[in-house]
Amino acid sequence: MAFELPDLPYAYDALSPYMSAETLEFHHDKHHNTYVETGNKLLEESDLKGKSLEEVVKGSHGKNQPLFNNAAQHYNHLHFWNWMKPNGGGDSLPGSLEKAVTSDIGSFDEFRGQFIEAGKGQFGSGWCWLAVKGGKLKIMKTPNGENPLVNGATPILGCDVWEHSYYIDYRNRRPDYLAAFVDHLINWEYVEELYRKATA
């Protein structure tokens, strides 16, 4: 199955001032598009051609690093655009998700602190995650394009901490970017949708 670059689910300036149109244009139109184009070329030469994206990510991990890098980043970004929305974020979570955060992590404030700390603590490029593993919510961080799929977990929320995600808007202030992501950008309805699927 060939990779395709999706349209953004909102206008380029819809997440301003927390994420600028310039950041989205570079991140979506340049970076994500490169993962799609490079990934498709590598997929053509792979025995994983015709597999689902998740199967390509898992099947290439540890075996075909160039394909894994591009397939995983394509997977991550397909969700990343949907993990954000205008007027998102905050601590008003849908019911089932709020219960899970409270029971598995402690409270929303605990989640917020641990999620931001995971993103701050990821040295260099990578991601911080809220994932489901063994039916429970878990906060994780991964380097580069790696994601929880290859660690036996299902990601339901992720924040990209590669510099191209935030440097135009925040320069080197990664903690400010992470706080803005949690407080103003997260699409909690999409997170809950993924949570339901992961725990069905």
N, C-alpha and C positions, 0 to 999 in steps of 0.2 A: 504494500500500500504506500503510494508516494506521499511524501510530506507536502502540505500546502500551508502557505502563510494565511492566517485568518485576518479578516478585517477587525479593527478594534471595535469593541462593543459600545464605544462612546466616541465623541469628537476628540481631536487631539488636545484641545484646551479644556476639556471637561473636568480634569483632575486638578486644575490650577486652583490655588497657588502651591499645592503640596507636591505636585509633579507637573512640570511645565510641558507645553506643547513641543518645545524643542527637544526635551528629553524623550518624549514618546516618539517623535519622528525619528530620532537617531536609534532609539532602542528597538522599536518595532520595525521600521522600514529598512534599517541597515543591519543591526545585529541579529535580530530574529530571522530576517530574510536570508542572511548568510548561513545560519544553521540549517535552514530549509534547503537551500541550493546545494550546499556542500554535502549535507546528509543524503540527499537524493542521489548524488553522484556515487557516494560510497555504498549506498544501499543497492544500487544497480550491480555492483561488483560482489555483493555479499550473498551468502546462502540464506539470509534472513529476508530477502525480497519477498513481498507478498504477505508477510506477517503483520500483525497489528503493531501499533507504535509501542505499546507496553511490552509486547514480546520482543521487539527489536531492542528496546532499552535493556531488558533483562538478559537477552541472548548475547548481546555484544559486550556486556560488562565483563571485564577481565580477559576478553578474547580479541576484541577488535576496538582498540581504544579510540581511533579517529571516528569511527562510526558511532560508538557510544557517546563520545563528547557531543556530537551534533544531534543525535537522536534524543538524548536526555535533555539537552537544552531546548530542543523543540517541544518536548513534552512539558518541561517546566514552564515555558513561556505561554503555551496554549492555555494553561491554567492561570498563569500570573495576570494576564490581562483581565480575566474574569474574577480574580480575587480582589479586584479593585472596582470601585464605582464612585460617581460623584456623591458627595454628602454621605460617605460611608464611615466605617470605623465606629469607635465608641464602645461602651460596655453594655449596649442593649442587644443581647444575643437571642436568637430564636430559642424557644423553650427547651427542646431536647438537647441542644448543644450547650445551653447554659448549665443544665443539670450535669452533663458529662464533664464540663470544665470544672465545676465545683467538686464533683466526686473524684475525678482523676488527678486534678492539679491543685485544687484547694480553693481557688477563688479567681475571679477575673483579674484582680490585681496581681495575684501570683502568676497567672498566665502572662499578663502584660510584661511584668518584670523579667520572667524567665525567657520569653520570646525575644525581647529586645537584647537581653544579655547574650543569648545564643548568636544573634546577628552581630553584635559588637565583638564577640569572642572568636568569630570565624576569621582566622588569620588569612589575609589575602582574599581572593575571589571565592564565592560560594553562595550558599543559601541557608536560611534558618526556616524551620518547619514546625507545624503542628500536624502530627500524623497519628494514625490508628495502628497500633500493634498489639496483637493478642486481645482485641476488643477494647483496649484502653487508649486514651489519649496520651501522647508523649511528645515532648518538645525535643527537637533534634537540630543538628547543624551538619552540613556536608560541604566538602571542598569542591570548587570548580562547578561542573555540571551535574555532579552526583546527586541522587535524590533518594528518598526513603524506599522506593520500590526495590532497590538492590540490597536493602538491609531488612527485608522481610516485613516492611510496613507500607501503609497506604497514605500518601500525603493528602491532607484536606485543606491546608493553608501553607503558603510559602512566600517568603520575601527574598528577592534577589539582592544580594549585597555585592555584586560585581560593581566596580566603580562607575561603569557606564549607566547604571541605574539611577545614580544620584549625584554624580560629580558636577553636572551643569548647575543643578539647583542648590546643592548643599556643600560643594567643594569636599573637604575632608571630614565633614561633620556627620559621619555615619550614624551615630546615636540619634541625632535630630531627625534624620530621614526615617529611621526605624520607628521613632515615636510618632511621626506624622503618619506613617503607614498604618499603625495600629489605631491611632486616635481619629483619623480622618478619611482613610481610604478603603479599609477592608469591606468587602461585600459579604456580610455574614450569612445572607441567604444562600449564596453559592457554597460557602463553607459547610453549612448545614446539609445542603443537598449531597455533597460529597461524603459527609459524615454518615448520613442515612445509608448510602450505597455501600460504604465500607463496613457497616455494622449490620447489614441486612442478613 
